[in-house]
Amino acid sequence: HLRVMLEGQAAEGVRETLLAVAVAINLARQERY
């Protein structure tokens, strides 16, 4: 059970990181134009 919980937390962390990266890329694109 612990393993599943840890994997779930890791997946959430990856998801949040990808969202942060996507936002940063969008901001960078807006600044260029």
SELUMNU-938566 format. One record per residue (C-alpha): residue number from 1; residue in one letter; x negated, y, z negated. Coordinates in Angstrom, 2 decimals. Layout:
% residues N
(tilum NUM A (X Y Z));
...
This chain:
% residues 33
(tilum 1 H (0.00 0.00 0.00));
(tilum 2 L (-2.83 2.38 -0.84));
(tilum 3 R (-4.38 1.79 2.56));
(tilum 4 V (-1.15 2.76 4.35));
(tilum 5 M (-0.87 5.94 2.27));
(tilum 6 L (-4.46 6.90 3.03));
(tilum 7 E (-3.96 6.26 6.74));
(tilum 8 G (-0.81 8.39 6.66));
(tilum 9 Q (-2.69 11.25 5.01));
(tilum 10 A (-5.49 10.94 7.56));
(tilum 11 A (-2.98 11.06 10.42));
(tilum 12 E (-1.42 14.20 8.94));
(tilum 13 G (-4.87 15.79 8.62));
(tilum 14 V (-5.65 15.02 12.26));
(tilum 15 R (-2.28 16.43 13.33));
(tilum 16 E (-2.87 19.66 11.39));
(tilum 17 T (-6.38 19.96 12.83));
(tilum 18 L (-5.10 19.51 16.40));
(tilum 19 L (-2.41 22.14 15.78));
(tilum 20 A (-5.02 24.57 14.44));
(tilum 21 V (-7.24 23.94 17.48));
(tilum 22 A (-4.30 24.46 19.86));
(tilum 23 V (-3.43 27.76 18.17));
(tilum 24 A (-7.06 28.91 18.33));
(tilum 25 I (-7.22 28.05 22.05));
(tilum 26 N (-3.98 29.93 22.73));
(tilum 27 L (-5.29 33.00 20.88));
(tilum 28 A (-8.57 32.84 22.81));
(tilum 29 R (-6.69 32.65 26.11));
(tilum 30 Q (-4.49 35.63 25.20));
(tilum 31 E (-7.56 37.71 24.30));
(tilum 32 R (-9.16 36.98 27.67));
(tilum 33 Y (-6.29 38.27 29.78));
